[in-house]
Amino acid sequence: MEITTNNNIELSIDKAIVANMPRVEFHGNITLVDTVEKVAPAVEVLGRASVVGFDTETRPSFRKGQVNHVALMQISTDEECFLFRLNRIGMTNALRAFIENADITKVGLSLRDDFTVMHRSDNFAPAGFIDLQNLVKQYNIADLALQRIYAILFGERISKHQRLTNWEADVLTPAQQTYAAIDAWACLRIYKYLKSGDFDPTASPYIRHTEANEE
């Protein structure tokens, strides 16, 4: 069952409220895929799932005109997140086939941005992707940032402290790996919760009434 959109309300949360929420913890396994030999076994595990979470990380650019390529691709199930170090392994045939497999649903956020940067390095035809920024609108959620969407639904805060770190570093720290895994896993959790029909926007504490309703 899915909740019918109520056009008279929107859900939005203040940054200050999010900042005071408990931090999200990821209790699944994190597998770093940093050699070509590790790709096929990882994709085999992911191929058993009907839906996965998806995200990417790119080394931040602090100089005008500097263009970086995607360094990390994260793909998560409920229990395990695989971190593909694309700056080392590239887009292998097995990974490209997974990205182009329309039979596996892949859930991300602001996917157009991910694909734009990914296409700097490789040609591929993504299939089976769902962008949460489109989906959440059906549930009256006005905020489009992952941190705020997650906070509205689950009352927890996704830490963004690692966002501007060096994703091309020789060694990814445990904090970087956890951050990257949570972003992909959170997309999956949000999708599954919304599609379950258990979320009722009219019962949310973050309702903001629209002008139409005030009239």
C-alpha positions in Angstrom: 0.0 0.0 0.0 1.2 3.5 -0.8 0.1 6.7 0.8 -1.8 9.1 -1.4 -0.2 12.5 -1.8 -1.8 15.3 0.2 -1.4 18.4 -1.8 -2.1 20.6 1.2 1.0 19.8 3.3 4.8 19.5 2.8 7.3 18.0 5.1 10.4 20.0 5.8 12.9 19.9 8.7 15.2 22.7 10.0 18.9 22.2 10.0 19.1 22.9 13.7 16.8 20.1 14.5 18.8 17.7 12.4 22.0 18.7 14.1 20.6 17.6 17.5 19.5 14.2 16.4 21.5 11.0 17.2 24.0 10.0 14.5 23.2 7.2 12.2 25.3 4.0 12.7 25.9 1.4 10.0 26.2 -2.2 11.4 26.6 -4.0 8.1 29.8 -5.3 6.5 31.9 -3.0 4.4 34.0 -4.6 1.6 36.6 -2.5 -0.2 37.0 -3.5 -3.9 40.3 -2.1 -4.9 41.6 -4.7 -7.4 40.0 -6.0 -10.6 40.1 -9.5 -9.2 37.6 -8.5 -6.4 35.0 -7.0 -8.7 33.3 -10.2 -10.1 32.8 -11.8 -6.6 31.3 -8.5 -5.3 29.0 -8.1 -8.3 27.9 -11.7 -7.9 26.7 -11.0 -4.4 25.0 -7.8 -5.4 23.3 -9.6 -8.3 21.3 -11.7 -5.8 19.5 -8.6 -4.6 16.4 -7.2 -6.2 17.1 -3.7 -5.0 20.3 -1.9 -3.8 21.4 1.5 -2.7 23.8 3.5 -4.8 26.1 6.5 -4.4 29.5 7.9 -5.6 32.3 10.0 -4.2 34.6 12.3 -6.1 37.7 14.0 -4.8 36.7 17.7 -4.1 38.1 20.3 -6.3 39.4 23.5 -4.8 40.9 25.1 -7.9 38.9 26.8 -10.6 38.8 24.7 -13.8 40.0 21.5 -12.0 38.0 18.5 -13.0 38.1 15.2 -11.1 36.7 11.8 -12.0 34.6 9.6 -9.7 36.9 7.9 -7.3 34.5 5.6 -5.4 31.2 3.9 -6.2 29.2 2.5 -3.3 26.6 -0.2 -3.8 24.8 -1.5 -0.8 22.4 -4.3 0.2 20.7 -4.3 3.6 23.6 -6.1 5.2 26.7 -5.3 3.1 28.1 -2.3 1.2 30.8 -2.7 -1.5 33.1 0.2 -2.1 34.5 0.1 -5.7 37.6 2.3 -6.0 37.1 3.3 -9.6 40.2 5.5 -9.6 42.1 2.2 -9.3 40.1 -0.4 -11.1 38.1 1.6 -13.6 34.7 0.5 -14.9 35.2 -3.2 -15.5 32.9 -5.2 -17.8 31.3 -6.9 -14.8 30.6 -3.6 -13.1 29.3 -2.0 -16.3 26.9 -5.0 -16.8 25.5 -4.5 -13.3 25.0 -0.8 -13.8 23.2 -1.5 -17.1 21.1 -4.4 -15.7 17.5 -3.2 -15.7 16.3 -6.2 -13.6 18.0 -4.9 -10.5 16.6 -1.7 -9.0 19.3 0.8 -7.9 18.3 3.6 -5.7 20.3 6.8 -5.4 19.9 10.6 -5.0 20.6 13.3 -7.5 21.6 10.6 -10.0 22.1 13.0 -12.9 25.1 14.5 -11.1 26.6 11.1 -10.4 26.2 10.0 -14.1 27.6 13.3 -15.4 30.8 12.8 -13.5 31.0 9.1 -14.2 30.7 9.7 -17.9 33.9 11.7 -17.8 35.7 8.3 -17.5 33.5 5.8 -19.2 30.6 5.3 -21.5 27.7 3.3 -20.1 23.9 3.2 -20.3 22.5 3.1 -16.7 19.3 1.1 -16.3 17.0 0.3 -13.4 17.8 3.4 -11.4 15.3 5.3 -9.2 16.1 8.9 -7.9 14.9 9.5 -4.4 14.5 13.2 -5.2 11.6 12.2 -7.5 10.2 9.6 -5.3 10.0 11.6 -2.0 7.7 14.2 -3.6 5.0 11.5 -3.8 5.1 11.4 0.0 4.9 15.2 0.5 8.6 15.5 1.4 9.9 18.9 0.2 13.5 18.5 1.3 15.7 16.9 -1.3 19.0 16.5 0.6 19.7 12.9 1.8 20.5 14.0 5.3 17.2 15.8 5.7 15.1 13.1 4.1 16.6 10.5 6.4 16.0 12.8 9.4 12.4 13.3 8.6 11.8 9.6 8.2 13.9 8.1 10.9 14.9 10.8 13.4 18.6 10.3 12.9 21.4 12.4 11.5 23.8 11.3 8.7 27.2 12.9 9.5 28.7 14.8 6.6 32.1 15.3 8.1 33.9 13.2 5.6 32.3 14.6 2.5 35.2 16.8 1.4 38.0 14.4 2.2 40.4 13.0 -0.3 38.6 10.1 -2.0 41.7 9.3 -4.0 43.9 8.8 -1.0 46.2 5.7 -0.9 44.3 4.4 2.0 40.6 5.2 2.8 40.2 5.7 6.6 37.6 3.7 8.5 35.6 7.0 8.9 35.6 7.5 5.1 34.5 4.0 4.4 31.7 4.2 7.0 30.5 7.6 5.6 30.5 6.2 2.0 28.7 3.0 3.0 26.0 4.9 5.0 25.1 7.2 2.0 24.4 4.2 -0.2 22.7 2.1 2.5 20.5 5.1 3.6 19.2 5.4 0.0 18.1 1.8 0.1 16.5 2.1 3.6 14.6 5.2 2.6 13.2 3.6 -0.6 12.2 0.4 1.2 10.4 2.3 4.0 8.5 4.5 1.6 7.5 1.7 -0.6 6.3 -0.4 2.4 3.4 1.8 2.9 4.2 2.3 6.6 5.0 6.0 6.3 2.1 8.4 6.8 3.0 12.0 5.9 0.0 13.3 7.8 1.4 11.9 11.0 4.8 13.5 10.6 6.0 16.1 13.2 7.6 18.1 10.3 4.5 19.2 8.5 4.5 22.6 6.9 1.2 23.7 5.6 1.1 25.1 2.0 -0.5 28.3 0.9 -3.3 26.3 -0.7 -4.2 24.8 2.7 -4.0 28.2 4.5 -6.5 29.7 2.0 
